[in-house]
Amino acid sequence: MSRIRKINHFLRYDIWRFTAADVGSRRSRFGYQVLRTLLLVIRGFTSKSLGDKAKSLTYSLIFTIIPLLAMVLAIAKGFGVQDVIERQLNNSFLGETNIVPVIMEMVQRYLETAQGGVFIGVGILILLWAVYSFFSSVESTFNQIWNVEKSRSVLRQAVTYIAILFLIPLMIIVSSGLVIYIQQALSGLHTGEISAWHEQLHEGGIRLIQFAVCWLLFTWMYMAIPNTRVRLMSALIPGVLMGTLFQLLQMLSVYIIVLLGRTSIVYGAFASVPILLTWLQWTCLLIILGAELSFAIQNNEQFEYEHDLEKMSRRYKDCITLYLLSKIVQRFEQEQPPLTAHELATPDRLPLRLVNQLLGRLIETGLICEIRSDEDQERRYQPAMDTHRMTVGMVIGRIDEQGTEEFLAGTSRQMKAFWKRFTEIRKQSAACDIRISELT
């Protein structure tokens, strides 16, 4: 029990009290980052109710799958490759369910209905709105995972969603072309051991192409959908992992359907429907888990000293605030380029989450402003006013006055007099005329 308590204390507190610079070897640093990432994913799965979000997304996908396929097939038909899309559907997990002909018939009827609306263009607008609503719900889920409060504009949403719709048939066409190329390249091998080697190589090449397409699609999705800047490695790792699990999920579903078809005569065909729904739900869960993993990889440093920051004293927080402000002011007065939050935090091994919080407070008080360079689009910070006017007393005063005051309506005269006296004492105690640039 003592060892279990120590492990629990380590996983809840101690592991977050190390920055990357505190860990010695590169292998240990990598192990700490992997362990903390897994802990963040588990915490995010439970605290953000990702299971419920996956069910909600599955419900939305069921009603949108026909309009979504209709849009993809309409785009593919415009390129003259509709047959390639249908063949890929038959070769996938859906082909084992014998449901592809039914879906294709429904898609064809949907397109005919959209083209023959009562008013000109009404059917097309309904089709576009159905697809837009689904992608909008996916983006909303991703933004919640990334703690992004504001969605992108309607125009940017439309451009992103149209790009996704064009990318899906394009990747299917490219993968089909690669499969045909492999078949033609290995067509000269026929008999004996060479023929067996040819079959294994052919099957392995096709499988590798399928995995690669999934990796690219998932990676691009994790980078494009959230309304924030996602680094390539933060999207590539979950893209490869979830793309692999997605392919394995298809193999498992095919095996289950074949097994049910062999063991059940009466309910074997009907059993493919709940398996299809389960497959959709697990697919949505993999997508959401990948988004949470991407967030955890990119924001690993944001949770350092998390529990200590919750109990941090006001005095210590003010000290670090003045220290960060002094560094920003000194670089400005020395005509040096402004720093990012990460560059401000790294030399002193400060938690990045704390630095971002304090910089946000300085922005709200009007002491610094945020700029973006044209080169890397990183957020950098510089003074927002004359640095010669920045004194310790003025900064502490602005921090004290931040927020709402005197909003209680039923206070007595005694309390109002106490408040007036308190503010006078506070101003006297904060009347320090030392300039910020002179602190360090």
C-alpha positions as CSV (number, residue, x, y, z in Angstrom):
1,M,0.0,0.0,0.0
2,S,2.9,2.4,0.7
3,R,4.4,1.7,-2.7
4,I,1.0,2.3,-4.3
5,R,0.6,5.6,-2.5
6,K,4.1,6.6,-3.7
7,I,3.3,5.7,-7.3
8,N,0.0,7.6,-7.1
9,H,1.7,10.7,-5.6
10,F,4.4,10.5,-8.3
11,L,1.8,10.3,-11.1
12,R,-0.3,13.1,-9.7
13,Y,2.3,15.6,-8.4
14,D,6.0,14.7,-8.8
15,I,6.0,14.0,-12.5
16,W,4.7,17.5,-13.2
17,R,7.4,19.2,-11.2
18,F,10.0,18.5,-13.8
19,T,10.7,20.6,-16.9
20,A,12.5,19.2,-19.9
21,A,15.7,20.7,-18.8
22,D,15.5,19.1,-15.3
23,V,15.7,15.6,-16.7
24,G,19.2,14.3,-17.4
25,S,19.5,12.0,-20.4
26,R,17.6,12.2,-23.6
27,R,16.1,8.7,-23.0
28,S,14.8,9.7,-19.6
29,R,13.4,13.0,-21.0
30,F,11.6,11.0,-23.8
31,G,10.2,8.6,-21.2
32,Y,8.9,11.4,-19.0
33,Q,7.3,13.1,-22.0
34,V,5.6,9.8,-23.1
35,L,4.3,9.1,-19.6
36,R,3.0,12.6,-19.2
37,T,1.3,12.5,-22.6
38,L,-0.5,9.3,-21.7
39,L,-1.6,10.8,-18.4
40,L,-3.0,13.9,-20.2
41,V,-4.8,11.7,-22.7
42,I,-6.4,9.6,-19.9
43,R,-7.3,12.8,-18.0
44,G,-8.8,14.4,-21.1
45,F,-10.8,11.3,-22.0
46,T,-12.5,11.3,-18.6
47,S,-12.8,15.0,-17.9
48,K,-13.9,16.1,-21.4
49,S,-16.3,13.1,-21.8
50,L,-14.7,12.0,-25.1
51,G,-16.8,8.8,-25.1
52,D,-20.0,10.8,-25.1
53,K,-18.6,13.1,-27.8
54,A,-17.8,10.0,-30.0
55,K,-21.4,8.8,-29.6
56,S,-22.8,12.2,-30.5
57,L,-20.5,12.4,-33.6
58,T,-21.6,8.9,-34.6
59,Y,-25.2,9.9,-34.4
60,S,-24.5,12.9,-36.6
61,L,-22.5,10.8,-39.0
62,I,-25.4,8.3,-39.5
63,F,-27.6,11.1,-40.7
64,T,-24.9,12.7,-42.8
65,I,-23.2,9.6,-44.4
66,I,-25.5,9.6,-47.5
67,P,-25.1,13.4,-48.2
68,L,-21.4,13.0,-47.5
69,L,-20.9,10.1,-50.0
70,A,-23.1,12.0,-52.5
71,M,-20.7,15.0,-52.4
72,V,-17.6,12.8,-52.7
73,L,-19.1,10.8,-55.6
74,A,-20.3,14.0,-57.3
75,I,-16.8,15.3,-57.1
76,A,-15.4,12.0,-58.3
77,K,-17.9,11.9,-61.2
78,G,-16.6,15.4,-62.2
79,F,-13.1,13.9,-62.5
80,G,-14.5,10.8,-64.3
81,V,-13.4,8.4,-61.6
82,Q,-16.7,7.4,-59.9
83,D,-16.1,3.7,-60.7
84,V,-12.8,3.9,-58.8
85,I,-14.6,5.2,-55.7
86,E,-17.3,2.4,-55.9
87,R,-14.6,-0.2,-56.3
88,Q,-12.7,1.0,-53.3
89,L,-15.9,0.9,-51.2
90,N,-16.5,-2.7,-52.3
91,N,-12.9,-3.6,-51.4
92,S,-13.1,-2.0,-47.9
93,F,-14.9,-3.2,-44.8
94,L,-18.2,-2.0,-46.2
95,G,-18.0,-4.5,-49.0
96,E,-18.2,-7.4,-46.6
97,T,-21.5,-6.1,-45.2
98,N,-23.3,-6.4,-48.6
99,I,-24.6,-2.9,-47.9
100,V,-22.6,-1.0,-50.6
101,P,-25.3,-1.5,-53.3
102,V,-28.0,-0.2,-51.0
103,I,-25.9,2.8,-50.1
104,M,-25.0,3.6,-53.7
105,E,-28.7,3.4,-54.7
106,M,-29.6,5.8,-51.9
107,V,-26.8,8.1,-52.9
108,Q,-28.0,8.1,-56.5
109,R,-31.6,8.9,-55.4
110,Y,-30.2,11.7,-53.1
111,L,-28.3,13.2,-56.0
112,E,-31.4,13.0,-58.3
113,T,-33.5,14.7,-55.6
114,A,-30.9,17.4,-55.1
115,Q,-30.8,18.1,-58.8
116,G,-34.5,18.2,-59.1
117,G,-35.5,20.4,-56.2
118,V,-38.8,22.3,-56.2
119,F,-36.9,25.6,-56.4
120,I,-33.7,25.9,-58.4
121,G,-30.7,25.1,-56.2
122,V,-32.7,24.2,-53.1
123,G,-31.7,20.6,-53.3
124,I,-28.0,21.5,-53.7
125,L,-28.2,23.9,-50.8
126,I,-29.7,21.2,-48.6
127,L,-27.0,18.8,-49.6
128,L,-24.3,21.4,-48.9
129,W,-25.9,22.3,-45.6
130,A,-26.0,18.7,-44.4
131,V,-22.2,18.2,-45.2
132,Y,-21.4,21.6,-43.6
133,S,-23.2,20.8,-40.4
134,F,-21.3,17.5,-40.0
135,F,-17.9,19.1,-40.5
136,S,-18.9,22.0,-38.3
137,S,-19.7,19.5,-35.4
138,V,-16.4,17.8,-36.0
139,E,-14.5,21.1,-35.8
140,S,-16.5,22.1,-32.7
141,T,-15.4,18.9,-31.0
142,F,-11.8,19.4,-32.0
143,N,-11.9,23.0,-30.7
144,Q,-13.2,21.8,-27.4
145,I,-10.4,19.4,-27.1
146,W,-7.8,22.1,-27.9
147,N,-9.6,24.6,-25.6
148,V,-10.2,26.9,-28.5
149,E,-13.2,29.1,-27.8
150,K,-13.6,30.8,-31.2
151,S,-14.3,28.9,-34.4
152,R,-12.9,30.0,-37.7
153,S,-15.0,32.2,-40.0
154,V,-17.7,30.8,-42.2
155,L,-15.6,31.5,-45.3
156,R,-12.5,29.7,-43.9
157,Q,-14.8,26.8,-42.8
158,A,-16.2,26.4,-46.3
159,V,-12.7,26.5,-47.9
160,T,-11.4,23.9,-45.4
161,Y,-14.4,21.6,-45.8
162,I,-14.3,21.8,-49.6
163,A,-10.6,20.9,-49.5
164,I,-11.3,17.8,-47.4
165,L,-14.0,16.7,-49.9
166,F,-11.6,17.1,-52.8
167,L,-8.8,15.4,-50.9
168,I,-10.7,12.2,-50.1
169,P,-11.3,11.2,-53.8
170,L,-7.9,12.4,-54.8
171,M,-6.2,10.2,-52.3
172,I,-8.3,7.2,-53.3
173,I,-7.4,7.8,-56.9
174,V,-3.7,8.1,-56.1
175,S,-3.8,4.9,-54.0
176,S,-5.6,3.0,-56.8
177,G,-3.0,4.2,-59.3
178,L,-0.2,2.9,-57.1
179,V,-2.0,-0.5,-56.7
180,I,-2.3,-0.8,-60.5
181,Y,1.4,0.2,-60.9
182,I,2.4,-2.6,-58.4
183,Q,0.2,-5.1,-60.2
184,Q,1.8,-4.2,-63.6
185,A,5.3,-4.2,-62.2
186,L,4.9,-7.7,-60.7
187,S,2.8,-9.2,-63.6
188,G,5.9,-10.9,-65.1
189,L,6.3,-13.3,-62.2
190,H,4.3,-16.5,-62.5
191,T,5.3,-19.9,-61.2
192,G,6.6,-21.8,-58.1
193,E,8.2,-20.0,-55.3
194,I,8.5,-16.8,-57.4
195,S,4.7,-16.8,-57.8
196,A,4.2,-17.2,-54.0
197,W,6.7,-14.4,-53.4
198,H,4.9,-12.3,-56.0
199,E,1.6,-12.8,-54.2
200,Q,3.0,-11.9,-50.8
201,L,4.8,-8.8,-52.2
202,H,1.7,-7.7,-54.1
203,E,-0.5,-8.1,-51.0
204,G,2.0,-6.3,-48.8
205,G,2.4,-3.4,-51.2
206,I,-1.4,-2.9,-51.4
207,R,-1.6,-3.1,-47.6
208,L,1.2,-0.6,-47.2
209,I,-0.5,1.9,-49.6
210,Q,-3.7,1.6,-47.6
211,F,-1.9,2.3,-44.4
212,A,0.0,5.2,-45.9
213,V,-3.2,6.8,-47.2
214,C,-4.8,6.6,-43.7
215,W,-1.7,8.1,-42.1
216,L,-1.7,11.1,-44.5
217,L,-5.5,11.6,-44.1
218,F,-5.5,11.4,-40.3
219,T,-2.4,13.7,-40.1
220,W,-3.8,16.3,-42.4
221,M,-7.2,16.2,-40.5
222,Y,-5.5,16.8,-37.1
223,M,-3.6,19.8,-38.6
224,A,-6.4,21.4,-40.6
225,I,-9.6,21.0,-38.5
226,P,-8.7,22.7,-35.2
227,N,-8.8,26.5,-35.3
228,T,-5.3,26.8,-33.9
229,R,-1.7,26.2,-35.1
230,V,-0.9,22.5,-34.8
231,R,2.8,21.5,-35.3
232,L,3.6,18.8,-37.8
233,M,5.0,16.3,-35.3
234,S,2.0,16.8,-33.0
235,A,-0.3,15.7,-35.8
236,L,1.9,13.1,-37.4
237,I,2.3,10.9,-34.4
238,P,-1.4,10.5,-33.7
239,G,-2.1,10.4,-37.4
240,V,0.2,7.3,-37.9
241,L,-1.1,5.7,-34.7
242,M,-4.8,6.2,-35.3
243,G,-4.5,5.5,-39.0
244,T,-2.9,2.1,-38.1
245,L,-5.6,1.4,-35.5
246,F,-8.3,2.3,-38.1
247,Q,-7.0,-0.2,-40.5
248,L,-6.7,-2.9,-37.8
249,L,-10.3,-2.1,-36.8
250,Q,-11.4,-2.7,-40.4
251,M,-9.6,-6.1,-40.4
252,L,-11.2,-7.1,-37.1
253,S,-14.7,-6.0,-38.4
254,V,-14.2,-8.1,-41.6
255,Y,-13.2,-11.1,-39.5
256,I,-16.3,-10.7,-37.2
257,I,-18.6,-10.4,-40.2
258,V,-17.2,-13.5,-41.9
259,L,-17.3,-15.4,-38.6
260,L,-21.0,-14.5,-38.0
261,G,-21.8,-15.4,-41.6
262,R,-20.4,-18.9,-41.0
263,T,-21.9,-19.5,-37.7
264,S,-25.4,-18.0,-38.1
265,I,-27.8,-18.8,-40.9
266,V,-30.8,-16.7,-39.8
267,Y,-29.2,-13.6,-38.3
268,G,-25.9,-13.5,-40.1
269,A,-26.8,-10.9,-42.7
270,F,-28.8,-8.8,-40.2
271,A,-25.9,-8.9,-37.8
272,S,-23.8,-6.7,-40.1
273,V,-26.0,-3.6,-39.3
274,P,-25.0,-3.4,-35.6
275,I,-21.5,-4.2,-36.5
276,L,-21.5,-1.3,-39.0
277,L,-22.8,1.1,-36.3
278,T,-20.2,-0.2,-33.8
279,W,-17.5,0.3,-36.4
280,L,-18.7,3.9,-37.0
281,Q,-18.7,4.6,-33.3
282,W,-15.2,3.2,-32.8
283,T,-14.0,5.1,-35.8
284,C,-15.3,8.4,-34.3
285,L,-13.7,7.4,-31.0
286,L,-10.3,6.9,-32.7
287,I,-10.6,10.2,-34.4
288,I,-11.3,12.0,-31.2
289,L,-8.6,10.1,-29.2
290,G,-6.1,11.2,-31.9
291,A,-7.1,14.8,-31.5
292,E,-6.7,14.5,-27.7
293,L,-3.3,12.9,-28.2
294,S,-2.3,15.7,-30.6
295,F,-3.3,18.3,-28.0
296,A,-1.3,16.4,-25.3
297,I,1.8,16.2,-27.4
298,Q,1.9,19.8,-28.3
299,N,0.8,21.1,-24.8
300,N,2.9,18.8,-22.7
301,E,4.8,21.6,-21.1
302,Q,1.6,23.6,-20.3
303,F,0.9,21.3,-17.4
304,E,4.2,21.4,-15.6
305,Y,3.9,22.3,-11.8
306,E,0.1,22.2,-12.4
307,H,-0.9,21.5,-8.8
308,D,1.7,23.9,-7.3
309,L,0.4,26.7,-9.5
310,E,-3.1,26.2,-8.1
311,K,-1.7,27.0,-4.6
312,M,0.7,29.7,-5.7
313,S,0.9,32.8,-3.5
314,R,0.0,36.3,-4.8
315,R,3.4,37.6,-3.8
316,Y,5.3,34.9,-5.8
317,K,3.1,35.4,-8.8
318,D,3.6,39.2,-8.7
319,C,7.4,38.6,-8.5
320,I,7.4,36.4,-11.6
321,T,5.1,38.9,-13.4
322,L,7.5,41.8,-12.8
323,Y,10.4,39.6,-13.8
324,L,8.9,38.7,-17.2
325,L,7.9,42.3,-17.7
326,S,11.4,43.5,-17.0
327,K,12.8,41.1,-19.6
328,I,10.4,42.3,-22.2
329,V,11.1,46.0,-21.4
330,Q,14.9,45.5,-21.4
331,R,14.9,43.8,-24.8
332,F,12.7,46.6,-26.2
333,E,15.0,49.4,-24.8
334,Q,18.0,47.5,-26.2
335,E,16.3,47.3,-29.6
336,Q,16.4,43.5,-29.6
337,P,13.7,41.3,-31.2
338,P,10.7,40.5,-29.0
339,L,10.5,37.0,-27.4
340,T,7.9,34.3,-27.5
341,A,6.4,32.8,-24.4
342,H,8.5,29.7,-24.8
343,E,11.7,31.9,-25.1
344,L,10.7,33.8,-22.0
345,A,10.1,30.5,-20.0
346,T,13.1,28.3,-21.2
347,P,16.2,30.1,-19.7
348,D,14.7,30.1,-16.1
349,R,12.8,26.8,-16.5
350,L,9.5,28.5,-15.8
351,P,6.3,26.5,-16.5
352,L,5.0,27.5,-19.9
353,R,1.4,27.5,-18.6
354,L,2.2,30.0,-15.9
355,V,4.1,32.3,-18.3
356,N,1.1,32.3,-20.7
357,Q,-1.2,33.1,-17.8
358,L,0.9,36.0,-16.6
359,L,1.5,37.4,-20.1
360,G,-2.3,37.3,-20.6
361,R,-2.8,39.3,-17.4
362,L,-0.2,41.9,-18.6
363,I,-2.0,42.2,-21.9
364,E,-5.4,42.7,-20.1
365,T,-3.9,45.5,-18.0
366,G,-2.5,47.3,-21.1
367,L,1.2,46.9,-20.2
368,I,2.3,44.7,-23.1
369,C,0.8,43.8,-26.5
370,E,1.0,40.7,-28.7
371,I,2.5,40.8,-32.2
372,R,3.0,38.2,-34.8
373,S,6.0,38.1,-37.1
374,D,5.6,37.5,-40.8
375,E,8.3,34.8,-40.8
376,D,7.1,32.2,-38.3
377,Q,3.7,33.5,-37.2
378,E,4.7,33.0,-33.5
379,R,3.1,35.3,-30.9
380,R,5.7,37.7,-29.5
381,Y,5.4,40.3,-26.7
382,Q,6.6,43.9,-26.4
383,P,5.6,46.9,-24.2
384,A,2.3,48.6,-25.0
385,M,3.3,52.0,-23.5
386,D,6.2,54.3,-22.8
387,T,8.7,52.1,-20.8
388,H,9.9,55.2,-18.8
389,R,6.5,55.4,-17.2
390,M,6.6,51.8,-16.1
391,T,7.3,51.6,-12.4
392,V,6.8,48.9,-9.8
393,G,4.1,50.9,-8.1
394,M,2.2,51.5,-11.4
395,V,2.4,47.9,-12.4
396,I,1.2,46.5,-9.0
397,G,-1.5,49.2,-9.0
398,R,-2.8,48.1,-12.4
399,I,-2.8,44.4,-11.4
400,D,-4.7,45.3,-8.2
401,E,-7.3,47.3,-10.1
402,Q,-7.9,44.5,-12.7
403,G,-11.4,43.2,-12.5
404,T,-14.7,44.6,-11.2
405,E,-15.0,46.5,-7.9
406,E,-17.7,48.1,-5.7
407,F,-20.4,46.0,-7.3
408,L,-22.1,45.1,-3.9
409,A,-25.2,47.3,-3.5
410,G,-26.2,46.7,0.1
411,T,-22.9,47.5,1.9
412,S,-23.0,49.7,5.0
413,R,-21.4,53.1,5.4
414,Q,-18.8,51.5,7.7
415,M,-17.7,49.1,4.9
416,K,-17.6,51.9,2.3
417,A,-15.4,54.0,4.6
418,F,-13.2,50.9,5.2
419,W,-12.9,50.4,1.4
420,K,-11.8,54.0,0.9
421,R,-9.2,53.8,3.6
422,F,-8.0,50.5,2.3
423,T,-7.4,51.8,-1.2
424,E,-5.5,54.8,0.2
425,I,-3.2,52.5,2.2
426,R,-2.8,50.2,-0.8
427,K,-1.7,53.1,-3.0
428,Q,0.8,54.3,-0.4
429,S,2.3,50.8,0.0
430,A,2.6,50.4,-3.8
431,A,4.1,53.8,-4.3
432,C,7.4,52.5,-5.6
433,D,9.0,54.6,-8.3
434,I,11.7,52.1,-9.3
435,R,11.5,51.6,-13.1
436,I,10.8,48.1,-14.3
437,S,14.0,48.1,-16.5
438,E,16.1,48.6,-13.4
439,L,14.8,45.6,-11.5
440,T,17.3,43.1,-12.9
